[in-house]
Amino acid sequence: MSEILMVITGADRLTMADGTEHPTGYWAEEFLAPYRAFTEAGYQVSVATPGGAAPTVDPASLRPEVNGGPEGAAAVAVALDAAAELRRPLDLAGIDPSRYAAVFYVGGHGPMQDLAQNADSARLLRTTLDAGTPLGLVCHGVAALLATEEEDGTWPFAGYRLTGFSAAEEQQTGLADGLPWLLQNRVVALGADYSAAEPWAPHVIVDRSLHTGQNPASSAPLAEALLKTIG
Protein backbone atom coordinates (compact mmCIF):
# COMPACT_ATOMS: atom_id res chain seq x y z
CA MET A 1 0.00 0.00 0.00
CA SER A 2 1.31 3.45 -0.90
CA GLU A 3 -1.48 5.69 0.34
CA ILE A 4 -1.93 7.50 3.66
CA LEU A 5 -5.27 8.81 4.88
CA MET A 6 -5.34 12.18 6.65
CA VAL A 7 -8.52 12.76 8.65
CA ILE A 8 -9.48 16.39 9.24
CA THR A 9 -12.27 18.05 11.18
CA GLY A 10 -15.20 19.44 9.25
CA ALA A 11 -16.04 21.94 11.99
CA ASP A 12 -15.37 25.66 11.71
CA ARG A 13 -16.80 26.58 15.13
CA LEU A 14 -16.31 25.20 18.64
CA THR A 15 -19.20 25.53 21.06
CA MET A 16 -17.83 26.85 24.34
CA ALA A 17 -19.13 26.00 27.81
CA ASP A 18 -21.35 29.09 27.87
CA GLY A 19 -22.90 28.29 24.50
CA THR A 20 -20.98 30.86 22.48
CA GLU A 21 -19.10 29.79 19.36
CA HIS A 22 -15.36 30.16 18.87
CA PRO A 23 -13.99 30.19 15.28
CA THR A 24 -11.80 27.17 14.67
CA GLY A 25 -11.01 24.42 12.15
CA TYR A 26 -7.82 22.45 11.51
CA TRP A 27 -4.38 23.80 12.43
CA ALA A 28 -2.35 24.60 9.32
CA GLU A 29 1.03 23.30 10.51
CA GLU A 30 -0.53 20.05 11.72
CA PHE A 31 -1.70 19.35 8.18
CA LEU A 32 1.18 20.80 6.17
CA ALA A 33 4.15 19.31 8.03
CA PRO A 34 2.87 15.70 7.86
CA TYR A 35 1.52 16.22 4.32
CA ARG A 36 4.96 17.29 3.13
CA ALA A 37 6.64 14.41 4.94
CA PHE A 38 4.27 11.84 3.49
CA THR A 39 4.35 13.12 -0.09
CA GLU A 40 8.12 13.61 -0.08
CA ALA A 41 8.44 9.99 1.08
CA GLY A 42 6.51 8.93 -2.02
CA TYR A 43 3.08 8.33 -0.52
CA GLN A 44 -0.17 9.42 -2.05
CA VAL A 45 -2.33 11.32 0.44
CA SER A 46 -6.10 11.28 0.68
CA VAL A 47 -8.10 13.59 2.95
CA ALA A 48 -11.35 12.59 4.66
CA THR A 49 -13.78 14.66 6.70
CA PRO A 50 -17.20 14.05 8.26
CA GLY A 51 -19.69 14.21 5.41
CA GLY A 52 -16.94 14.99 2.91
CA ALA A 53 -17.16 18.68 3.83
CA ALA A 54 -14.31 20.89 2.67
CA PRO A 55 -12.23 21.55 5.81
CA THR A 56 -11.74 25.03 7.20
CA VAL A 57 -8.31 26.15 8.37
CA ASP A 58 -8.23 27.77 11.81
CA PRO A 59 -7.56 31.46 11.11
CA ALA A 60 -5.32 31.63 14.18
CA SER A 61 -2.95 29.14 12.54
CA LEU A 62 -2.36 31.53 9.64
CA ARG A 63 -1.17 34.45 11.75
CA PRO A 64 2.37 35.73 11.14
CA GLU A 65 3.29 35.32 14.82
CA VAL A 66 2.86 31.53 14.65
CA ASN A 67 4.54 31.20 11.26
CA GLY A 68 7.80 33.05 11.76
CA GLY A 69 6.56 36.36 10.36
CA PRO A 70 4.61 37.64 7.35
CA GLU A 71 6.69 35.73 4.80
CA GLY A 72 6.15 32.47 6.63
CA ALA A 73 2.41 33.12 6.88
CA ALA A 74 2.26 33.86 3.15
CA ALA A 75 4.13 30.64 2.38
CA VAL A 76 1.68 28.63 4.49
CA ALA A 77 -1.27 30.13 2.63
CA VAL A 78 0.32 29.26 -0.72
CA ALA A 79 1.08 25.69 0.42
CA LEU A 80 -2.49 25.12 1.60
CA ASP A 81 -3.83 26.42 -1.68
CA ALA A 82 -1.56 24.01 -3.57
CA ALA A 83 -2.79 20.97 -1.60
CA ALA A 84 -5.58 19.91 -3.95
CA GLU A 85 -6.62 17.09 -1.60
CA LEU A 86 -8.13 19.68 0.74
CA ARG A 87 -10.62 20.66 -1.97
CA ARG A 88 -11.84 17.13 -2.68
CA PRO A 89 -12.13 15.34 0.67
CA LEU A 90 -13.62 11.89 0.99
CA ASP A 91 -16.58 11.19 3.25
CA LEU A 92 -15.50 9.41 6.43
CA ALA A 93 -18.60 7.23 6.19
CA GLY A 94 -17.33 5.54 3.04
CA ILE A 95 -13.72 4.93 4.05
CA ASP A 96 -12.22 1.45 3.66
CA PRO A 97 -9.26 1.54 6.08
CA SER A 98 -7.69 -1.59 4.59
CA ARG A 99 -6.49 0.36 1.56
CA TYR A 100 -4.20 2.67 3.58
CA ALA A 101 -0.68 2.18 4.86
CA ALA A 102 -1.42 4.52 7.77
CA VAL A 103 -4.10 6.83 9.13
CA PHE A 104 -3.25 10.29 10.48
CA TYR A 105 -5.54 12.68 12.39
CA VAL A 106 -4.85 16.41 12.08
CA GLY A 107 -5.42 18.69 15.08
CA GLY A 108 -6.90 22.10 15.72
CA HIS A 109 -9.77 22.70 18.14
CA GLY A 110 -12.22 21.49 15.48
CA PRO A 111 -11.98 17.78 16.41
CA MET A 112 -13.42 18.63 19.83
CA GLN A 113 -16.59 19.72 18.05
CA ASP A 114 -17.12 16.82 15.65
CA LEU A 115 -14.57 13.97 15.66
CA ALA A 116 -14.77 13.50 19.44
CA GLN A 117 -18.24 12.05 18.98
CA ASN A 118 -18.34 10.97 15.34
CA ALA A 119 -19.46 7.36 14.81
CA ASP A 120 -17.81 7.00 11.39
CA SER A 121 -14.49 8.16 12.79
CA ALA A 122 -14.89 5.80 15.75
CA ARG A 123 -15.42 2.89 13.36
CA LEU A 124 -12.32 3.86 11.40
CA LEU A 125 -10.24 4.10 14.57
CA ARG A 126 -11.39 0.75 15.96
CA THR A 127 -10.80 -1.01 12.64
CA THR A 128 -7.38 0.59 12.23
CA LEU A 129 -6.39 -0.38 15.76
CA ASP A 130 -7.63 -3.96 15.37
CA ALA A 131 -5.69 -4.36 12.12
CA GLY A 132 -2.48 -3.03 13.65
CA THR A 133 -2.28 -0.34 10.96
CA PRO A 134 -0.06 2.58 12.06
CA LEU A 135 -2.26 5.31 13.51
CA GLY A 136 -1.12 8.88 14.16
CA LEU A 137 -2.93 11.71 15.93
CA VAL A 138 -1.54 15.13 16.74
CA CYS A 139 -2.59 17.78 19.26
CA HIS A 140 -6.40 18.07 19.48
CA GLY A 141 -6.69 15.35 16.84
CA VAL A 142 -6.27 12.99 19.80
CA ALA A 143 -9.80 14.03 20.80
CA ALA A 144 -11.08 11.69 18.08
CA LEU A 145 -10.14 8.76 20.31
CA LEU A 146 -12.90 9.76 22.73
CA ALA A 147 -15.56 8.64 20.25
CA THR A 148 -14.43 5.01 20.58
CA GLU A 149 -15.66 4.70 24.17
CA GLU A 150 -18.16 1.84 24.37
CA GLU A 151 -21.60 2.08 25.99
CA ASP A 152 -20.36 0.06 28.96
CA GLY A 153 -17.56 2.56 29.56
CA THR A 154 -14.73 0.45 28.14
CA TRP A 155 -12.26 2.18 25.86
CA PRO A 156 -9.97 0.41 23.38
CA PHE A 157 -7.12 2.85 24.08
CA ALA A 158 -7.15 2.40 27.86
CA GLY A 159 -3.64 1.66 29.09
CA TYR A 160 -1.96 3.05 25.99
CA ARG A 161 0.84 5.55 26.47
CA LEU A 162 -0.10 8.70 24.59
CA THR A 163 0.10 12.47 24.53
CA GLY A 164 -1.97 15.35 23.16
CA PHE A 165 -2.50 19.04 23.74
CA SER A 166 -1.83 19.57 27.44
CA ALA A 167 -3.92 21.39 30.02
CA ALA A 168 -0.96 23.71 30.61
CA GLU A 169 -0.86 24.62 26.92
CA GLU A 170 -4.62 25.14 26.88
CA GLN A 171 -4.27 27.58 29.75
CA GLN A 172 -1.68 29.50 27.78
CA THR A 173 -4.03 29.80 24.79
CA GLY A 174 -6.42 31.68 27.05
CA LEU A 175 -9.27 29.34 26.14
CA ALA A 176 -9.08 26.75 28.91
CA ASP A 177 -11.58 28.32 31.29
CA GLY A 178 -14.18 28.64 28.56
CA LEU A 179 -13.86 25.21 26.96
CA PRO A 180 -16.48 22.52 27.59
CA TRP A 181 -13.64 20.11 28.58
CA LEU A 182 -9.88 19.69 28.45
CA LEU A 183 -8.38 16.95 26.29
CA GLN A 184 -5.78 15.88 28.86
CA ASN A 185 -8.43 15.44 31.53
CA ARG A 186 -10.73 13.41 29.28
CA VAL A 187 -8.13 10.88 28.09
CA VAL A 188 -6.77 10.42 31.61
CA ALA A 189 -10.30 9.78 32.91
CA LEU A 190 -10.76 7.08 30.26
CA GLY A 191 -7.58 5.29 31.32
CA ALA A 192 -4.82 6.61 29.06
CA ASP A 193 -1.24 6.67 30.34
CA TYR A 194 -0.85 10.34 29.44
CA SER A 195 2.38 12.35 29.50
CA ALA A 196 3.42 15.76 28.21
CA ALA A 197 6.60 17.74 27.72
CA GLU A 198 7.01 21.42 28.52
CA PRO A 199 4.39 23.58 26.79
CA TRP A 200 5.00 23.95 23.03
CA ALA A 201 8.02 21.62 22.98
CA PRO A 202 7.94 18.71 20.49
CA HIS A 203 6.81 15.48 22.16
CA VAL A 204 5.97 12.21 20.42
CA ILE A 205 4.93 8.89 21.95
CA VAL A 206 4.76 5.57 20.13
CA ASP A 207 2.96 2.69 21.84
CA ARG A 208 2.35 -0.34 19.63
CA SER A 209 0.58 0.96 16.50
CA LEU A 210 -0.50 4.21 18.18
CA HIS A 211 1.57 7.34 17.46
CA THR A 212 0.64 10.62 19.16
CA GLY A 213 2.09 14.13 19.19
CA GLN A 214 1.48 16.80 21.79
CA ASN A 215 1.21 20.06 19.84
CA PRO A 216 1.91 21.80 16.50
CA ALA A 217 5.69 21.50 16.99
CA SER A 218 5.22 17.73 17.23
CA SER A 219 3.63 17.46 13.78
CA ALA A 220 6.80 16.88 11.75
CA PRO A 221 8.51 14.48 14.20
CA LEU A 222 5.24 12.56 14.58
CA ALA A 223 5.00 12.13 10.82
CA GLU A 224 8.60 10.90 10.72
CA ALA A 225 7.87 8.40 13.49
CA LEU A 226 4.85 7.12 11.56
CA LEU A 227 6.91 6.76 8.37
CA LYS A 228 9.57 4.86 10.29
CA THR A 229 6.95 2.40 11.53
CA ILE A 230 5.55 1.93 8.03
CA GLY A 231 9.11 1.16 6.96
C-alpha positions as CSV (number, residue, x, y, z in Angstrom):
1,M,0.0,0.0,0.0
2,S,1.3,3.5,-0.9
3,E,-1.5,5.7,0.3
4,I,-1.9,7.5,3.7
5,L,-5.3,8.8,4.9
6,M,-5.3,12.2,6.6
7,V,-8.5,12.8,8.7
8,I,-9.5,16.4,9.2
9,T,-12.3,18.0,11.2
10,G,-15.2,19.4,9.3
11,A,-16.0,21.9,12.0
12,D,-15.4,25.7,11.7
13,R,-16.8,26.6,15.1
14,L,-16.3,25.2,18.6
15,T,-19.2,25.5,21.1
16,M,-17.8,26.9,24.3
17,A,-19.1,26.0,27.8
18,D,-21.3,29.1,27.9
19,G,-22.9,28.3,24.5
20,T,-21.0,30.9,22.5
21,E,-19.1,29.8,19.4
22,H,-15.4,30.2,18.9
23,P,-14.0,30.2,15.3
24,T,-11.8,27.2,14.7
25,G,-11.0,24.4,12.2
26,Y,-7.8,22.4,11.5
27,W,-4.4,23.8,12.4
28,A,-2.3,24.6,9.3
29,E,1.0,23.3,10.5
30,E,-0.5,20.1,11.7
31,F,-1.7,19.4,8.2
32,L,1.2,20.8,6.2
33,A,4.2,19.3,8.0
34,P,2.9,15.7,7.9
35,Y,1.5,16.2,4.3
36,R,5.0,17.3,3.1
37,A,6.6,14.4,4.9
38,F,4.3,11.8,3.5
39,T,4.3,13.1,-0.1
40,E,8.1,13.6,-0.1
41,A,8.4,10.0,1.1
42,G,6.5,8.9,-2.0
43,Y,3.1,8.3,-0.5
44,Q,-0.2,9.4,-2.0
45,V,-2.3,11.3,0.4
46,S,-6.1,11.3,0.7
47,V,-8.1,13.6,2.9
48,A,-11.3,12.6,4.7
49,T,-13.8,14.7,6.7
50,P,-17.2,14.1,8.3
51,G,-19.7,14.2,5.4
52,G,-16.9,15.0,2.9
53,A,-17.2,18.7,3.8
54,A,-14.3,20.9,2.7
55,P,-12.2,21.5,5.8
56,T,-11.7,25.0,7.2
57,V,-8.3,26.2,8.4
58,D,-8.2,27.8,11.8
59,P,-7.6,31.5,11.1
60,A,-5.3,31.6,14.2
61,S,-2.9,29.1,12.5
62,L,-2.4,31.5,9.6
63,R,-1.2,34.5,11.8
64,P,2.4,35.7,11.1
65,E,3.3,35.3,14.8
66,V,2.9,31.5,14.7
67,N,4.5,31.2,11.3
68,G,7.8,33.1,11.8
69,G,6.6,36.4,10.4
70,P,4.6,37.6,7.4
71,E,6.7,35.7,4.8
72,G,6.1,32.5,6.6
73,A,2.4,33.1,6.9
74,A,2.3,33.9,3.2
75,A,4.1,30.6,2.4
76,V,1.7,28.6,4.5
77,A,-1.3,30.1,2.6
78,V,0.3,29.3,-0.7
79,A,1.1,25.7,0.4
80,L,-2.5,25.1,1.6
81,D,-3.8,26.4,-1.7
82,A,-1.6,24.0,-3.6
83,A,-2.8,21.0,-1.6
84,A,-5.6,19.9,-3.9
85,E,-6.6,17.1,-1.6
86,L,-8.1,19.7,0.7
87,R,-10.6,20.7,-2.0
88,R,-11.8,17.1,-2.7
89,P,-12.1,15.3,0.7
90,L,-13.6,11.9,1.0
91,D,-16.6,11.2,3.3
92,L,-15.5,9.4,6.4
93,A,-18.6,7.2,6.2
94,G,-17.3,5.5,3.0
95,I,-13.7,4.9,4.0
96,D,-12.2,1.5,3.7
97,P,-9.3,1.5,6.1
98,S,-7.7,-1.6,4.6
99,R,-6.5,0.4,1.6
100,Y,-4.2,2.7,3.6
101,A,-0.7,2.2,4.9
102,A,-1.4,4.5,7.8
103,V,-4.1,6.8,9.1
104,F,-3.3,10.3,10.5
105,Y,-5.5,12.7,12.4
106,V,-4.9,16.4,12.1
107,G,-5.4,18.7,15.1
108,G,-6.9,22.1,15.7
109,H,-9.8,22.7,18.1
110,G,-12.2,21.5,15.5
111,P,-12.0,17.8,16.4
112,M,-13.4,18.6,19.8
113,Q,-16.6,19.7,18.0
114,D,-17.1,16.8,15.7
115,L,-14.6,14.0,15.7
116,A,-14.8,13.5,19.4
117,Q,-18.2,12.0,19.0
118,N,-18.3,11.0,15.3
119,A,-19.5,7.4,14.8
120,D,-17.8,7.0,11.4
121,S,-14.5,8.2,12.8
122,A,-14.9,5.8,15.8
123,R,-15.4,2.9,13.4
124,L,-12.3,3.9,11.4
125,L,-10.2,4.1,14.6
126,R,-11.4,0.8,16.0
127,T,-10.8,-1.0,12.6
128,T,-7.4,0.6,12.2
129,L,-6.4,-0.4,15.8
130,D,-7.6,-4.0,15.4
131,A,-5.7,-4.4,12.1
132,G,-2.5,-3.0,13.6
133,T,-2.3,-0.3,11.0
134,P,-0.1,2.6,12.1
135,L,-2.3,5.3,13.5
136,G,-1.1,8.9,14.2
137,L,-2.9,11.7,15.9
138,V,-1.5,15.1,16.7
139,C,-2.6,17.8,19.3
140,H,-6.4,18.1,19.5
141,G,-6.7,15.4,16.8
142,V,-6.3,13.0,19.8
143,A,-9.8,14.0,20.8
144,A,-11.1,11.7,18.1
145,L,-10.1,8.8,20.3
146,L,-12.9,9.8,22.7
147,A,-15.6,8.6,20.3
148,T,-14.4,5.0,20.6
149,E,-15.7,4.7,24.2
150,E,-18.2,1.8,24.4
151,E,-21.6,2.1,26.0
152,D,-20.4,0.1,29.0
153,G,-17.6,2.6,29.6
154,T,-14.7,0.5,28.1
155,W,-12.3,2.2,25.9
156,P,-10.0,0.4,23.4
157,F,-7.1,2.9,24.1
158,A,-7.2,2.4,27.9
159,G,-3.6,1.7,29.1
160,Y,-2.0,3.1,26.0
161,R,0.8,5.6,26.5
162,L,-0.1,8.7,24.6
163,T,0.1,12.5,24.5
164,G,-2.0,15.3,23.2
165,F,-2.5,19.0,23.7
166,S,-1.8,19.6,27.4
167,A,-3.9,21.4,30.0
168,A,-1.0,23.7,30.6
169,E,-0.9,24.6,26.9
170,E,-4.6,25.1,26.9
171,Q,-4.3,27.6,29.7
172,Q,-1.7,29.5,27.8
173,T,-4.0,29.8,24.8
174,G,-6.4,31.7,27.1
175,L,-9.3,29.3,26.1
176,A,-9.1,26.8,28.9
177,D,-11.6,28.3,31.3
178,G,-14.2,28.6,28.6
179,L,-13.9,25.2,27.0
180,P,-16.5,22.5,27.6
181,W,-13.6,20.1,28.6
182,L,-9.9,19.7,28.4
183,L,-8.4,17.0,26.3
184,Q,-5.8,15.9,28.9
185,N,-8.4,15.4,31.5
186,R,-10.7,13.4,29.3
187,V,-8.1,10.9,28.1
188,V,-6.8,10.4,31.6
189,A,-10.3,9.8,32.9
190,L,-10.8,7.1,30.3
191,G,-7.6,5.3,31.3
192,A,-4.8,6.6,29.1
193,D,-1.2,6.7,30.3
194,Y,-0.8,10.3,29.4
195,S,2.4,12.4,29.5
196,A,3.4,15.8,28.2
197,A,6.6,17.7,27.7
198,E,7.0,21.4,28.5
199,P,4.4,23.6,26.8
200,W,5.0,24.0,23.0
201,A,8.0,21.6,23.0
202,P,7.9,18.7,20.5
203,H,6.8,15.5,22.2
204,V,6.0,12.2,20.4
205,I,4.9,8.9,22.0
206,V,4.8,5.6,20.1
207,D,3.0,2.7,21.8
208,R,2.4,-0.3,19.6
209,S,0.6,1.0,16.5
210,L,-0.5,4.2,18.2
211,H,1.6,7.3,17.5
212,T,0.6,10.6,19.2
213,G,2.1,14.1,19.2
214,Q,1.5,16.8,21.8
215,N,1.2,20.1,19.8
216,P,1.9,21.8,16.5
217,A,5.7,21.5,17.0
218,S,5.2,17.7,17.2
219,S,3.6,17.5,13.8
220,A,6.8,16.9,11.7
221,P,8.5,14.5,14.2
222,L,5.2,12.6,14.6
223,A,5.0,12.1,10.8
224,E,8.6,10.9,10.7
225,A,7.9,8.4,13.5
226,L,4.9,7.1,11.6
227,L,6.9,6.8,8.4
228,K,9.6,4.9,10.3
229,T,6.9,2.4,11.5
230,I,5.6,1.9,8.0
231,G,9.1,1.2,7.0
